[in-house]
Amino acid sequence: MDKQENQENPNHQHNIEISYRKIFSRLNTRKKFVIQSIEGTTVTVEQDEEICGQKEPRLFVLNSEKELETFVTQENQFERDINSQLSGDSMPYR
């Protein structure tokens, strides 16, 4: 039984990785994000951020497909909000 489980597990892990990469590919932002690792159902995403010329990478550890979807949705919404403020006629400071 253990042998059979071990044979199915790599395939299951491969399917999780494909699913996570599909979700991650929907990320549409100017920020630079990369998948640092996928271990089991946990995905670690790194944001390559530069503050005052210093690289300040930020790590996001997401423990499920749902958390990754929420992360992608929120980051895309932040980007849309910024774009709408920049392209709108009403500037936020007026």
N, C-alpha and C positions, 0 to 999 in steps of 0.2 A: 504494500500500500504506500509506504513512504517513497518508494522509487517512482510510482505513478504520480504522486503529488509533486515531486521534484521536477518531473518532466513537464507537468502542466504549469508550474509556477513561473518558469522563465517566459513562457508564452503569455501568461497573464500579465507579467511585468512589462513585457513588450507592448501589449495592448494599452496598458496604463500610460506608458511613455508616449505612444502615438496620440492618444487622447489628449494628454497634457500639452503636447506640442501643437496640436490643432487649435486648442483653446488659446494658447500663448500667441499663435500666429495672428489672432484677431486683435492683438494689442496694436493700437494705432496712435502713437504719441511721439513727440519729439524727444522725450526722455529715452535714454539708452538702457534697455533691460536685456539681460541674458539669463537663460536657465543655467544655474551653476551645477545643480545636481537633482536627480530624481531617485529617491530611495524608498521603495515600497510605494505608499500613497502620499509621501511627503515630497514636495517640490520646493527647492530653494532658488529664489529669483534674486539676482543681484542688479542693483541700479548703479550704473557708473555715473557718479555725480561729482562735479568739480566745483569747489567753493573756494574763491579767492586763489585760484591756481593750484590748489591742493586737491588731489583725488581723495574723495570721501565716499567709498562704496557703501551702499546701504543694502542690507540683506533682508529679504522677506521670506519667512518660512511658512508655507501654506500646507495644511495637513490633509486636504481633500480636493477632489475635482471641483466641488462647489465653492470652496474658498478661492481657488484659482480663478474660476469664472467671475466671482464677486470682485476680485482684485482687478482683473482685466476690464470689467464693466466700469468700475470706479475710476481707473486711470484714464479710460477713454472719455468718460464724462468730464473729468478735469480738463482734458485737452479741448473738448467741444466748448466748455464754458470759457476758456481762455480765448479760443478762436472767435467766439461770438462777441466777446468784449472788445477784442482788437478790431473786428470788422464792422461793428455796430456804429450807428450814427451817434448814439448817446454814450459819451465817455463816462466811466464810473465816477470821475472826480467833478463832473459838472453839476 
